[in-house]
Amino acid sequence: MSIQTKIIPPKDRWVEIDLSAIKNNVRAIQNVINKNVNLMPVVKAQGYGHGLVEVAKICSMENIRAFSVANTTEGIQLRKSGIKGLILVLYDVPFNHVKEVIKYNLSVSVYSEKLAISLNDEGRKQNKQAKIHIPLDTGMNWYGLDRKNIFHFIEKILKLKNLKFEGIYSHLSQVDKKDFTQNQLKLFQETVSRLENRGIFFQYKHIAKSEGFLFYKNSFLDFIRPGILIYGISPSYKKIGRASCRERV
């Protein structure tokens, strides 16, 4: 027998979000990078609990025109709230969401030929191109294509004319290990160069998230994807300034 319980939060407790602190955090990051590098804030999981739409809107006021989310539901919510620009869905897209992906002009991560074909077919139906980003696994061993398979995969889907090869990206998975991280960066750049030598180009390349921004300037490519950093939390667990929220009891 299973017992289900419903947790009701106490009425005398709430969280206050200081959007001006988030704005200041974003500006601090922008002041470090050069004008050729743009931010793609990670606003997944309701902006790490700070508010998906609210965080995206305050970032938009700082001329940020790209965001990354966990799923299509979050991406559609941003579009319906008036957020413009690039919205990248980081994780797997269900096949029954493909129609909405094209309708709401979402960019999606693709490493499945079946999904690529489905996006291409729906793009043709709507007379649009599906914007895809290819995730490259450079060491996380969890998500994306490895270097042995990425060339074969891309060459197979190049024939799909309603796909736009918008981006290629990876994740720095062990930033506390300098040699490992530098090898990830090397593998990523070498793979991109080999693809370009074959005439396969991507509009955007990105690999740095919060830790990359803080510790590896050579990871600054077309985008940086700061996550918890824009919320005032250091991934190195060191105090970095005013927090963006506080709990009151």
C-alpha positions as CSV (number, residue, x, y, z in Angstrom):
1,M,0.0,0.0,0.0
2,S,1.4,3.4,-0.9
3,I,0.6,6.6,1.0
4,Q,0.5,9.9,-0.9
5,T,1.1,13.2,0.9
6,K,0.8,16.8,-0.2
7,I,3.4,19.2,1.2
8,I,1.9,22.6,1.9
9,P,4.4,25.3,2.4
10,P,4.0,27.4,5.6
11,K,2.1,30.6,5.1
12,D,4.6,32.6,7.1
13,R,7.5,31.9,4.7
14,W,8.2,33.3,1.3
15,V,11.1,34.3,-1.1
16,E,11.7,37.8,-2.3
17,I,13.5,38.2,-5.6
18,D,15.6,41.2,-6.2
19,L,15.6,41.7,-9.9
20,S,17.9,44.7,-9.7
21,A,20.6,42.3,-8.2
22,I,20.2,40.0,-11.2
23,K,20.5,42.9,-13.5
24,N,23.7,44.0,-11.8
25,N,25.1,40.4,-12.0
26,V,24.4,40.4,-15.7
27,R,26.1,43.7,-16.2
28,A,29.1,42.6,-14.3
29,I,29.5,39.6,-16.6
30,Q,29.0,41.8,-19.7
31,N,31.7,44.2,-18.5
32,V,34.3,41.4,-18.6
33,I,33.6,39.9,-22.0
34,N,34.3,41.7,-25.3
35,K,31.7,42.8,-27.7
36,N,32.1,39.8,-29.9
37,V,30.9,37.4,-27.2
38,N,27.2,37.4,-26.2
39,L,25.4,35.9,-23.2
40,M,22.9,33.1,-23.4
41,P,21.6,33.0,-19.8
42,V,20.3,29.6,-18.5
43,V,16.8,30.3,-17.3
44,K,15.7,26.6,-16.9
45,A,13.7,25.4,-13.9
46,Q,11.8,28.6,-13.7
47,G,15.0,30.6,-13.6
48,Y,16.5,28.4,-10.9
49,G,13.4,29.3,-8.9
50,H,13.7,33.0,-9.5
51,G,11.0,33.2,-12.2
52,L,11.5,32.1,-15.8
53,V,9.7,35.1,-17.5
54,E,10.8,37.7,-14.9
55,V,14.5,36.8,-15.2
56,A,14.3,36.7,-19.0
57,K,12.6,40.1,-19.2
58,I,15.2,41.7,-16.9
59,C,18.0,40.2,-19.1
60,S,16.2,41.4,-22.3
61,M,16.4,45.0,-20.8
62,E,20.2,44.5,-20.8
63,N,20.2,43.8,-24.6
64,I,20.4,40.0,-24.1
65,R,18.9,38.2,-27.1
66,A,19.5,34.6,-26.4
67,F,18.4,32.2,-23.7
68,S,18.6,28.5,-22.9
69,V,15.9,26.5,-21.3
70,A,15.4,22.8,-20.3
71,N,12.3,22.0,-22.5
72,T,9.9,23.2,-25.1
73,T,7.3,24.1,-22.5
74,E,9.6,26.7,-21.0
75,G,10.6,28.0,-24.5
76,I,6.9,28.4,-25.5
77,Q,6.2,30.2,-22.2
78,L,9.0,32.7,-23.0
79,R,7.7,33.3,-26.5
80,K,4.1,33.8,-25.3
81,S,5.5,36.4,-22.8
82,G,7.1,38.4,-25.6
83,I,10.7,37.2,-25.4
84,K,12.5,37.6,-28.7
85,G,15.7,36.2,-30.1
86,L,17.2,32.8,-29.8
87,I,15.7,30.3,-27.3
88,L,17.7,27.1,-27.2
89,V,16.0,23.9,-25.8
90,L,18.9,22.1,-24.2
91,Y,17.4,18.7,-23.6
92,D,15.5,16.1,-25.6
93,V,12.5,17.2,-27.6
94,P,9.5,14.8,-27.6
95,F,8.2,14.1,-31.1
96,N,4.8,15.4,-30.2
97,H,6.3,18.8,-29.6
98,V,8.0,19.2,-33.0
99,K,5.1,21.2,-34.4
100,E,5.3,23.7,-31.6
101,V,9.1,23.9,-32.0
102,I,8.7,25.2,-35.5
103,K,5.6,27.3,-34.7
104,Y,7.4,29.2,-31.9
105,N,10.7,29.4,-33.6
106,L,12.7,27.5,-31.0
107,S,16.2,26.3,-31.4
108,V,16.7,22.7,-30.3
109,S,19.5,20.3,-29.5
110,V,19.6,17.4,-32.0
111,Y,21.7,14.3,-32.0
112,S,19.1,11.8,-33.2
113,E,18.5,11.3,-36.9
114,K,14.9,10.4,-36.3
115,L,14.3,13.8,-34.6
116,A,16.2,15.6,-37.3
117,I,13.9,14.1,-40.0
118,S,10.8,14.9,-38.0
119,L,11.9,18.5,-37.6
120,N,12.8,18.8,-41.3
121,D,9.4,17.4,-42.3
122,E,7.5,19.7,-40.0
123,G,9.6,22.7,-41.2
124,R,8.6,21.9,-44.8
125,K,4.9,21.8,-43.8
126,Q,5.2,25.2,-42.1
127,N,7.5,26.6,-44.8
128,K,10.2,27.3,-42.2
129,Q,13.6,26.0,-41.2
130,A,14.1,24.2,-38.0
131,K,17.0,25.7,-36.1
132,I,19.3,23.0,-34.6
133,H,22.3,23.0,-32.3
134,I,24.5,19.9,-32.2
135,P,25.7,18.9,-28.7
136,L,29.2,17.4,-28.7
137,D,30.3,15.2,-25.8
138,T,33.8,16.2,-25.0
139,G,34.1,14.5,-21.7
140,M,30.8,14.6,-19.8
141,N,29.9,11.1,-21.0
142,W,26.2,11.8,-20.6
143,Y,24.7,13.9,-23.4
144,G,25.4,14.5,-27.1
145,L,27.5,13.0,-29.8
146,D,31.1,11.8,-29.4
147,R,33.8,12.7,-31.9
148,K,33.7,9.3,-33.5
149,N,30.0,9.7,-34.5
150,I,29.5,13.4,-35.1
151,F,30.9,13.6,-38.6
152,H,28.9,10.7,-39.8
153,F,25.7,12.0,-38.2
154,I,26.0,15.5,-39.6
155,E,26.8,14.2,-43.1
156,K,23.7,12.1,-42.9
157,I,21.4,15.0,-42.1
158,L,23.0,17.6,-44.3
159,K,20.6,16.5,-47.1
160,L,17.6,17.7,-45.0
161,K,17.0,21.1,-46.5
162,N,14.6,22.5,-43.9
163,L,17.2,22.3,-41.2
164,K,19.4,25.3,-40.3
165,F,22.7,24.3,-38.6
166,E,22.6,27.2,-36.2
167,G,25.0,26.1,-33.5
168,I,27.3,23.5,-32.0
169,Y,28.1,23.3,-28.3
170,S,29.5,21.3,-25.4
171,H,29.7,21.4,-21.6
172,L,32.7,21.8,-19.4
173,S,32.1,19.0,-16.9
174,Q,35.1,19.1,-14.5
175,V,36.3,22.6,-14.3
176,D,38.3,21.9,-11.1
177,K,40.6,19.8,-13.2
178,K,42.5,22.2,-15.4
179,D,44.2,19.7,-17.7
180,F,40.9,17.8,-18.3
181,T,39.1,21.1,-19.1
182,Q,41.8,22.3,-21.4
183,N,41.6,19.0,-23.2
184,Q,37.8,19.4,-23.6
185,L,38.3,22.8,-25.1
186,K,41.0,21.4,-27.5
187,L,38.7,18.6,-28.6
188,F,35.8,21.0,-29.2
189,Q,37.9,23.4,-31.3
190,E,39.5,20.5,-33.2
191,T,36.2,19.0,-34.1
192,V,34.8,22.4,-35.2
193,S,37.8,22.9,-37.4
194,R,37.5,19.5,-39.0
195,L,33.8,20.2,-39.7
196,E,34.7,23.5,-41.3
197,N,37.4,21.9,-43.4
198,R,34.6,19.7,-44.8
199,G,32.5,22.8,-45.6
200,I,30.2,22.4,-42.6
201,F,29.8,25.7,-40.7
202,F,27.8,26.7,-37.7
203,Q,26.6,30.3,-36.9
204,Y,27.2,29.9,-33.2
205,K,29.7,27.9,-31.1
206,H,29.5,27.8,-27.3
207,I,30.9,25.8,-24.5
208,A,31.4,28.0,-21.4
209,K,28.9,28.2,-18.6
210,S,29.4,29.9,-15.3
211,E,32.6,28.1,-14.4
212,G,34.1,28.6,-17.8
213,F,33.4,32.3,-17.5
214,L,35.1,32.5,-14.2
215,F,38.2,30.4,-14.8
216,Y,38.8,29.8,-18.5
217,K,38.8,32.8,-20.8
218,N,39.8,30.7,-23.7
219,S,36.3,29.1,-23.5
220,F,34.7,32.4,-24.6
221,L,33.3,31.7,-28.0
222,D,30.2,33.2,-29.6
223,F,28.1,32.7,-26.5
224,I,28.6,32.1,-22.8
225,R,25.8,30.3,-21.0
226,P,25.9,31.6,-17.4
227,G,23.5,29.7,-15.1
228,I,23.7,30.1,-11.3
229,L,26.2,33.0,-11.7
230,I,23.5,35.4,-12.8
231,Y,21.6,34.6,-9.7
232,G,24.4,35.7,-7.5
233,I,25.7,32.2,-6.7
234,S,29.3,31.3,-7.4
235,P,29.9,27.7,-8.8
236,S,33.1,27.7,-6.9
237,Y,31.1,28.3,-3.7
238,K,32.9,31.5,-2.9
239,K,31.1,34.6,-2.0
240,I,31.0,36.9,-5.0
241,G,28.7,39.7,-4.0
242,R,25.1,40.6,-3.2
243,A,22.6,37.7,-3.5
244,S,19.6,38.1,-5.7
245,C,17.1,36.6,-3.3
246,R,16.7,36.1,0.4
247,E,14.3,34.0,2.5
248,R,12.2,35.6,5.2
249,V,10.4,33.8,8.1
